Structures are given as structure tokens and as C-alpha cells.
Amino acid sequence: MEQKTKIIILGLVAILIVSLFVTLQTFSSKQTVEKERDQLRKENMALSRKADEAMGETRRLADKLNSFNTDLSRVNQEKEELEKKFQIINKERQDLADQLTAAKSQRQIMQASSAISSMPASEDAYWASLVKAKTDLEFQLENLRVEFKNAQAKNGALMREKANMELEVTNLSREASELRRQLSYNQKLMDSIAQELVREKNDKFAIEGSVKEIKSDNTLLRRQLKAINNRKDNLEEKLVSMQQQNQSLNRRIDEMQNILQDRNTQIEGLKTKVENMVAGLPPSGGMKKDVPVELPPITVRPQPEKAAQKQTMPSPAMLSVAGKIVAINRENNFVVIDLGDDAGIKLGDTFQAYNREGVPIASLEVIQTRKNISACDIKNESATLAVGDTIR
């Protein structure tokens, strides 16, 4: 019994250690999951901020692209206007060249006409008018040259402005393409961030589900541990009570053995006196003839079932032996007979008890033996047993 109790206690201690280990592992896993959840929350917030910043940058780039498109359309419009101006200036230059050609031809005509008209005049007037006409033509030619140079300067300035505009348009086109690439990159980045956010949300839901499962498992383990602790306490209480009962039974058995030894000694003395009286010898010690034998209450441990089954059949010696009841214990339902190991009595032997008229009144079963006496359990008592009843 003590070995079984030790095994049970060791099993409970092992279960308790395993439960504590599982609880600690669950607690550490829970802390790890909470840390990962906090880290994921921080990363989620950082990614949200990055997404907001990317959205703002995208909007800013979109606004900038729109402004560049507006500037580009304005520059194209200005370019078209400059081209129109350039065409007008070329047309004016062509007109000036035509006018210059016409002026040269007109001067030649005028020279010819003046030469013809001034034939009769004097030579000085002719040369004076010729110098005057030449001066006027040179002045007109100089004016035409200045206007032509101005037109060329304006044309060069317009060409340079056109080149600058083309260069600016090219730069704006490059910037527009760069902005489109940046916008596409930002859009892809936003899509990847959105996918990461979705994955993080799914991971978060999965982690929350695992945390709930761990909590439920932890609750179940705590309940099991509490039940095991309760069973352990109950078993310890039963063990303590059984140990106390065992000690009490051992003390009572020791007391019964001492009492049986004393009564055996008294019975031996009584037998010796009876034999002396039968032989006609005077009783030694002056004891009375009828001395009642009183046994205090004794407790007898029940024998195992196998032993009882093996010894249920009466021994051959018992069939030819008769004895008497010398003591009765009603409290523990057993009697003491005057037959023991010397008479061949064994555990499990059965007897019939007869009253003084020879009527069977009870069945007896031997539950403990000594040298000259035995304790028998009372079975099927039909009438009250008394000290001195015969047993066979």
C-alpha cells in the first residue's frame, strides 16, 4: 500500500512538473507572441506612415506633373506664337528685300529720267541734283540696311529663343517622363505596402487565434492541475487516515496477542487444575472450580480472499475434534474456542456450534489461531451463543 501511495505521489509530482513546464512554456510563448504583435503593430504604424507619406508624395508629384503639363502647354503655345512671329519677320524681311530691289530699280529710273530731263540745264545743277538723289538713295539704303540688321538680330534672337524653348520643352518632357516613372514606382510601392498590410492583418488574426487557443489550453491545464491537486490532497488525507488506522490496528493486534498469551497461560493453568481435579489431586493455589474466562475486545484482521478460498474446506483433524466456546465478543462478532494449532486447527476451518440440548445454533469460521485457542467469526447465528456451547 505504501509503495502504491508513493507511486501515486510520484505520478502526481511528475504531472505537476509537466503542467508547470507546459504553463511556463505557454507563458513564454504568449510573451513572445505579444512582443511580435507589438513589433508588428509598430511596423504596421510605420508602414502606414510611409504609405501616407507616399500618398502625399504621389499627390505632390501629380500636382507637379499637372503644373508641368500646364507649363508645357503654355510653352508650346508660346512656341507656336514665336514661330508665327518668326514667319511674320521673315515675310517682313522678304518685303524689305523686295522694297530694296524696287528702290534700286526706281533710283536707276530716276537717274535716267533726271539725266534726260536735265540735258538743257547747266552742268552744276545736274551734278547737284545727282548728288542729292545719290544722298537720298544712300540714306534710304542705310535705313534699309539698319532695318535688315535689326530684322536679322530679331531673327537670331527668335532662333535662340526657339532653341531655348525646344531645350526647355525637351527638359520638361524628360521631367514629365521621370515623374511618370516616379508615379508608377510610387503606385507599385503603394500596392506592395497594401499587400504587406493585408498579410500583416491576416498574420495578426492568426496570432490572435493562436493566442486564444493558448489561453483556452492554459485554462484547461489549470483546471486539470487544480483537479490533480485536489486528488493529491484527497489521496494524502486518505493516506494519513490509512496510516493512522494501520497504526491503530497494529496496536490492537499487539494488545490482542498479549491478551491471548495471557489467556492462554490462564487456560493452561485451568487445564492443569482440571486434570488434577479429575485425577483427584487438590487444586494448587486454591483457585475456585468455575473461573469465568473473559477476554477484552480484540480486532482481527480479515484474511485475503485467496487464503480464505484455499482454507474453506475443513482439515481432516477438525472432523474428529470437538471443543467449547470459552469467550464471546459481541462488539466485534467473534468467539474464542479452546482449540488451537496443537489440535490441527487452521485458518478458514468451519465449525457448528451446539447448545446444551445439542441443537445447532450457529456457524463459526476460524480467522486466527494460537497454540491452544482460536478466534472464530460468527456466521448465521440462529440462537444466542453462550460460553460453554459445544463446537464440532
URVENLIN-V69155 format. One record per run of one state. SS is the DSSP state (H for helix, E for strand, L for the rest). FROM is the first residue (numbers start at 1). LEN is the number of residues. Records with the same first field share a line. If there is no record, write none. Layout:
SS->FROM-LEN / FROM-LEN
This chain:
L->1-1 / 118-5 / 279-26 / 311-5 / 320-3 / 330-4 / 338-3 / 344-6 / 355-5 / 370-4 / 380-10 / 392-1
H->2-116 / 123-156 / 305-6 / 316-4 / 341-3
E->323-7 / 334-4 / 350-5 / 360-10 / 374-6 / 390-2
